[in-house]
Amino acid sequence: MQSTEWIEKKIKDYKRFILTLLIFSSYLYAGTLISIYEYRTTLHFYLYPLILIGLATAFLMILKVRKWKQVLSE
């Protein structure tokens, strides 16, 4: 029982963090658009790796959550 409760809590935490990463990445993307079109700077080149890292981390966490859901359903 404790194992399944622990995994369910972990899944909820991961889902929250995934949502946070996606929101953070969208804010960074908006920042790149602002720096490109409004300020005409090259600072957006520094934000692209951060966006990529955030989205990659969210993708890996989604895969981990799917795996844990399969373990719970078995």
N, CA, C and O atoms as a GROMACS GRO file, in nm:
protein
  296
    1MET      N    1   0.082  -0.121   0.000
    1MET     CA    2   0.000   0.000   0.000
    1MET      C    3   0.086   0.127   0.000
    1MET      O    4   0.059   0.220  -0.075
    2GLN      N    5   0.188   0.130   0.083
    2GLN     CA    6   0.269   0.250   0.092
    2GLN      C    7   0.342   0.278  -0.038
    2GLN      O    8   0.364   0.394  -0.075
    3SER      N    9   0.380   0.172  -0.108
    3SER     CA   10   0.451   0.188  -0.234
    3SER      C   11   0.363   0.255  -0.339
    3SER      O   12   0.408   0.345  -0.410
    4THR      N   13   0.238   0.212  -0.349
    4THR     CA   14   0.148   0.272  -0.448
    4THR      C   15   0.113   0.415  -0.412
    4THR      O   16   0.101   0.500  -0.499
    5GLU      N   17   0.095   0.442  -0.284
    5GLU     CA   18   0.067   0.579  -0.241
    5GLU      C   19   0.185   0.670  -0.272
    5GLU      O   20   0.168   0.784  -0.314
    6TRP      N   21   0.306   0.618  -0.249
    6TRP     CA   22   0.427   0.695  -0.276
    6TRP      C   23   0.436   0.728  -0.425
    6TRP      O   24   0.467   0.841  -0.462
    7ILE      N   25   0.410   0.629  -0.510
    7ILE     CA   26   0.418   0.651  -0.655
    7ILE      C   27   0.310   0.750  -0.699
    7ILE      O   28   0.336   0.835  -0.784
    8GLU      N   29   0.189   0.739  -0.645
    8GLU     CA   30   0.082   0.832  -0.681
    8GLU      C   31   0.117   0.976  -0.642
    8GLU      O   32   0.092   1.069  -0.719
    9LYS      N   33   0.175   0.994  -0.526
    9LYS     CA   34   0.219   1.128  -0.484
    9LYS      C   35   0.330   1.179  -0.574
    9LYS      O   36   0.334   1.297  -0.609
   10LYS      N   37   0.421   1.090  -0.610
   10LYS     CA   38   0.532   1.128  -0.697
   10LYS      C   39   0.480   1.168  -0.835
   10LYS      O   40   0.530   1.264  -0.895
   11ILE      N   41   0.381   1.097  -0.886
   11ILE     CA   42   0.321   1.130  -1.015
   11ILE      C   43   0.257   1.268  -1.011
   11ILE      O   44   0.273   1.348  -1.103
   12LYS      N   45   0.185   1.297  -0.903
   12LYS     CA   46   0.122   1.430  -0.889
   12LYS      C   47   0.229   1.540  -0.886
   12LYS      O   48   0.213   1.643  -0.951
   13ASP      N   49   0.336   1.517  -0.811
   13ASP     CA   50   0.444   1.616  -0.804
   13ASP      C   51   0.509   1.636  -0.940
   13ASP      O   52   0.537   1.750  -0.980
   14TYR      N   53   0.534   1.527  -1.011
   14TYR     CA   54   0.596   1.538  -1.142
   14TYR      C   55   0.504   1.612  -1.240
   14TYR      O   56   0.552   1.692  -1.320
   15LYS      N   57   0.374   1.586  -1.233
   15LYS     CA   58   0.280   1.656  -1.322
   15LYS      C   59   0.283   1.806  -1.295
   15LYS      O   60   0.279   1.886  -1.388
   16ARG      N   61   0.288   1.844  -1.169
   16ARG     CA   62   0.296   1.986  -1.135
   16ARG      C   63   0.425   2.048  -1.187
   16ARG      O   64   0.425   2.159  -1.241
   17PHE      N   65   0.535   1.976  -1.170
   17PHE     CA   66   0.663   2.029  -1.215
   17PHE      C   67   0.670   2.036  -1.368
   17PHE      O   68   0.729   2.129  -1.423
   18ILE      N   69   0.608   1.939  -1.437
   18ILE     CA   70   0.602   1.943  -1.583
   18ILE      C   71   0.527   2.067  -1.627
   18ILE      O   72   0.571   2.138  -1.718
   19LEU      N   73   0.414   2.094  -1.564
   19LEU     CA   74   0.337   2.213  -1.598
   19LEU      C   75   0.418   2.340  -1.572
   19LEU      O   76   0.414   2.434  -1.652
   20THR      N   77   0.492   2.342  -1.462
   20THR     CA   78   0.577   2.456  -1.432
   20THR      C   79   0.685   2.475  -1.538
   20THR      O   80   0.713   2.588  -1.579
   21LEU      N   81   0.746   2.366  -1.582
   21LEU     CA   82   0.849   2.374  -1.685
   21LEU      C   83   0.792   2.425  -1.818
   21LEU      O   84   0.856   2.504  -1.887
   22LEU      N   85   0.671   2.379  -1.852
   22LEU     CA   86   0.609   2.425  -1.976
   22LEU      C   87   0.574   2.573  -1.970
   22LEU      O   88   0.591   2.645  -2.069
   23ILE      N   89   0.525   2.618  -1.857
   23ILE     CA   90   0.493   2.761  -1.841
   23ILE      C   91   0.621   2.843  -1.848
   23ILE      O   92   0.625   2.947  -1.913
   24PHE      N   93   0.726   2.797  -1.779
   24PHE     CA   94   0.854   2.866  -1.780
   24PHE      C   95   0.911   2.875  -1.922
   24PHE      O   96   0.961   2.980  -1.962
   25SER      N   97   0.902   2.766  -1.996
   25SER     CA   98   0.952   2.766  -2.134
   25SER      C   99   0.872   2.861  -2.223
   25SER      O  100   0.929   2.927  -2.310
   26SER      N  101   0.742   2.868  -2.200
   26SER     CA  102   0.661   2.961  -2.281
   26SER      C  103   0.695   3.106  -2.247
   26SER      O  104   0.695   3.191  -2.336
   27TYR      N  105   0.724   3.136  -2.121
   27TYR     CA  106   0.766   3.271  -2.085
   27TYR      C  107   0.901   3.305  -2.149
   27TYR      O  108   0.922   3.417  -2.196
   28LEU      N  109   0.991   3.208  -2.149
   28LEU     CA  110   1.120   3.232  -2.214
   28LEU      C  111   1.103   3.254  -2.364
   28LEU      O  112   1.171   3.338  -2.422
   29TYR      N  113   1.013   3.180  -2.425
   29TYR     CA  114   0.989   3.198  -2.568
   29TYR      C  115   0.931   3.337  -2.594
   29TYR      O  116   0.968   3.403  -2.691
   30ALA      N  117   0.839   3.380  -2.509
   30ALA     CA  118   0.785   3.516  -2.523
   30ALA      C  119   0.897   3.619  -2.507
   30ALA      O  120   0.897   3.722  -2.574
   31GLY      N  121   0.990   3.592  -2.418
   31GLY     CA  122   1.104   3.681  -2.400
   31GLY      C  123   1.192   3.687  -2.524
   31GLY      O  124   1.245   3.793  -2.557
   32THR      N  125   1.207   3.574  -2.593
   32THR     CA  126   1.284   3.577  -2.716
   32THR      C  127   1.214   3.659  -2.822
   32THR      O  128   1.278   3.734  -2.896
   33LEU      N  129   1.082   3.645  -2.831
   33LEU     CA  130   1.008   3.724  -2.930
   33LEU      C  131   1.019   3.873  -2.899
   33LEU      O  132   1.033   3.954  -2.991
   34ILE      N  133   1.011   3.908  -2.774
   34ILE     CA  134   1.023   4.049  -2.736
   34ILE      C  135   1.162   4.101  -2.768
   34ILE      O  136   1.176   4.211  -2.821
   35SER      N  137   1.265   4.022  -2.737
   35SER     CA  138   1.401   4.070  -2.762
   35SER      C  139   1.430   4.079  -2.912
   35SER      O  140   1.511   4.162  -2.954
   36ILE      N  141   1.366   3.996  -2.992
   36ILE     CA  142   1.389   4.001  -3.136
   36ILE      C  143   1.318   4.121  -3.199
   36ILE      O  144   1.380   4.201  -3.270
   37TYR      N  145   1.189   4.134  -3.172
   37TYR     CA  146   1.108   4.232  -3.244
   37TYR      C  147   1.103   4.369  -3.180
   37TYR      O  148   1.088   4.470  -3.249
   38GLU      N  149   1.115   4.375  -3.049
   38GLU     CA  150   1.103   4.504  -2.982
   38GLU      C  151   1.239   4.571  -2.964
   38GLU      O  152   1.256   4.687  -2.999
   39TYR      N  153   1.335   4.497  -2.909
   39TYR     CA  154   1.464   4.557  -2.875
   39TYR      C  155   1.571   4.535  -2.981
   39TYR      O  156   1.675   4.600  -2.978
   40ARG      N  157   1.546   4.444  -3.074
   40ARG     CA  158   1.640   4.413  -3.183
   40ARG      C  159   1.780   4.378  -3.130
   40ARG      O  160   1.881   4.427  -3.180
   41THR      N  161   1.782   4.294  -3.028
   41THR     CA  162   1.910   4.249  -2.971
   41THR      C  163   1.935   4.103  -3.007
   41THR      O  164   1.849   4.037  -3.065
   42THR      N  165   2.051   4.055  -2.972
   42THR     CA  166   2.085   3.915  -2.994
   42THR      C  167   2.079   3.834  -2.864
   42THR      O  168   2.132   3.724  -2.858
   43LEU      N  169   2.016   3.888  -2.764
   43LEU     CA  170   2.006   3.818  -2.636
   43LEU      C  171   1.920   3.692  -2.644
   43LEU      O  172   1.929   3.604  -2.559
   44HIS      N  173   1.839   3.683  -2.747
   44HIS     CA  174   1.752   3.566  -2.759
   44HIS      C  175   1.834   3.438  -2.784
   44HIS      O  176   1.784   3.329  -2.759
   45PHE      N  177   1.955   3.450  -2.832
   45PHE     CA  178   2.038   3.332  -2.854
   45PHE      C  179   2.075   3.264  -2.721
   45PHE      O  180   2.105   3.144  -2.719
   46TYR      N  181   2.074   3.339  -2.612
   46TYR     CA  182   2.101   3.280  -2.482
   46TYR      C  183   1.979   3.210  -2.424
   46TYR      O  184   1.992   3.121  -2.340
   47LEU      N  185   1.861   3.249  -2.470
   47LEU     CA  186   1.739   3.189  -2.418
   47LEU      C  187   1.703   3.058  -2.487
   47LEU      O  188   1.637   2.974  -2.427
   48TYR      N  189   1.746   3.040  -2.610
   48TYR     CA  190   1.713   2.917  -2.683
   48TYR      C  191   1.762   2.790  -2.613
   48TYR      O  192   1.686   2.694  -2.603
   49PRO      N  193   1.886   2.786  -2.564
   49PRO     CA  194   1.928   2.664  -2.492
   49PRO      C  195   1.846   2.639  -2.365
   49PRO      O  196   1.818   2.524  -2.331
   50LEU      N  197   1.808   2.746  -2.296
   50LEU     CA  198   1.726   2.728  -2.176
   50LEU      C  199   1.589   2.672  -2.211
   50LEU      O  200   1.536   2.586  -2.140
   51ILE      N  201   1.531   2.720  -2.321
   51ILE     CA  202   1.402   2.667  -2.364
   51ILE      C  203   1.415   2.520  -2.400
   51ILE      O  204   1.331   2.438  -2.363
   52LEU      N  205   1.520   2.486  -2.473
   52LEU     CA  206   1.543   2.348  -2.513
   52LEU      C  207   1.563   2.257  -2.392
   52LEU      O  208   1.509   2.147  -2.388
   53ILE      N  209   1.639   2.302  -2.296
   53ILE     CA  210   1.663   2.222  -2.175
   53ILE      C  211   1.533   2.202  -2.098
   53ILE      O  212   1.504   2.092  -2.052
   54GLY      N  213   1.454   2.307  -2.085
   54GLY     CA  214   1.326   2.296  -2.014
   54GLY      C  215   1.229   2.201  -2.082
   54GLY      O  216   1.165   2.120  -2.016
   55LEU      N  217   1.219   2.210  -2.215
   55LEU     CA  218   1.128   2.122  -2.287
   55LEU      C  219   1.177   1.977  -2.287
   55LEU      O  220   1.096   1.884  -2.278
   56ALA      N  221   1.307   1.958  -2.298
   56ALA     CA  222   1.361   1.822  -2.294
   56ALA      C  223   1.339   1.758  -2.157
   56ALA      O  224   1.304   1.640  -2.148
   57THR      N  225   1.358   1.835  -2.053
   57THR     CA  226   1.335   1.784  -1.917
   57THR      C  227   1.188   1.749  -1.898
   57THR      O  228   1.156   1.646  -1.839
   58ALA      N  229   1.099   1.834  -1.947
   58ALA     CA  230   0.956   1.806  -1.936
   58ALA      C  231   0.921   1.678  -2.013
   58ALA      O  232   0.842   1.597  -1.965
   59PHE      N  233   0.979   1.661  -2.131
   59PHE     CA  234   0.952   1.541  -2.210
   59PHE      C  235   0.999   1.416  -2.138
   59PHE      O  236   0.927   1.316  -2.134
   60LEU      N  237   1.118   1.420  -2.080
   60LEU     CA  238   1.169   1.304  -2.007
   60LEU      C  239   1.084   1.273  -1.884
   60LEU      O  240   1.063   1.156  -1.850
   61MET      N  241   1.036   1.377  -1.819
   61MET     CA  242   0.951   1.355  -1.702
   61MET      C  243   0.816   1.298  -1.743
   61MET      O  244   0.759   1.217  -1.670
   62ILE      N  245   0.765   1.338  -1.859
   62ILE     CA  246   0.639   1.280  -1.908
   62ILE      C  247   0.658   1.131  -1.935
   62ILE      O  248   0.570   1.051  -1.902
   63LEU      N  249   0.770   1.093  -1.993
   63LEU     CA  250   0.796   0.951  -2.016
   63LEU      C  251   0.804   0.874  -1.885
   63LEU      O  252   0.756   0.761  -1.875
   64LYS      N  253   0.866   0.935  -1.784
   64LYS     CA  254   0.878   0.870  -1.654
   64LYS      C  255   0.740   0.854  -1.588
   64LYS      O  256   0.713   0.750  -1.526
   65VAL      N  257   0.654   0.955  -1.601
   65VAL     CA  258   0.520   0.946  -1.544
   65VAL      C  259   0.440   0.836  -1.613
   65VAL      O  260   0.368   0.761  -1.547
   66ARG      N  261   0.452   0.826  -1.744
   66ARG     CA  262   0.383   0.718  -1.816
   66ARG      C  263   0.429   0.581  -1.769
   66ARG      O  264   0.348   0.489  -1.754
   67LYS      N  265   0.558   0.568  -1.745
   67LYS     CA  266   0.612   0.440  -1.697
   67LYS      C  267   0.556   0.407  -1.560
   67LYS      O  268   0.517   0.293  -1.534
   68TRP      N  269   0.551   0.506  -1.473
   68TRP     CA  270   0.497   0.483  -1.338
   68TRP      C  271   0.349   0.450  -1.343
   68TRP      O  272   0.301   0.368  -1.264
   69LYS      N  273   0.274   0.512  -1.434
   69LYS     CA  274   0.132   0.479  -1.448
   69LYS      C  275   0.113   0.335  -1.494
   69LYS      O  276   0.019   0.268  -1.450
   70GLN      N  277   0.200   0.288  -1.580
   70GLN     CA  278   0.193   0.149  -1.623
   70GLN      C  279   0.221   0.055  -1.506
   70GLN      O  280   0.155  -0.048  -1.491
   71VAL      N  281   0.316   0.090  -1.423
   71VAL     CA  282   0.347   0.009  -1.306
   71VAL      C  283   0.228   0.004  -1.211
   71VAL      O  284   0.199  -0.101  -1.153
   72LEU      N  285   0.159   0.117  -1.196
   72LEU     CA  286   0.043   0.119  -1.108
   72LEU      C  287  -0.074   0.038  -1.164
   72LEU      O  288  -0.148  -0.024  -1.088
   73SER      N  289  -0.090   0.039  -1.295
   73SER     CA  290  -0.204  -0.032  -1.354
   73SER      C  291  -0.186  -0.184  -1.354
   73SER      O  292  -0.283  -0.258  -1.368
   74GLU      N  293  -0.061  -0.229  -1.338
   74GLU     CA  294  -0.036  -0.374  -1.336
   74GLU      C  295  -0.067  -0.438  -1.205
   74GLU      O  296  -0.051  -0.559  -1.190
   0.00000   0.00000   0.00000
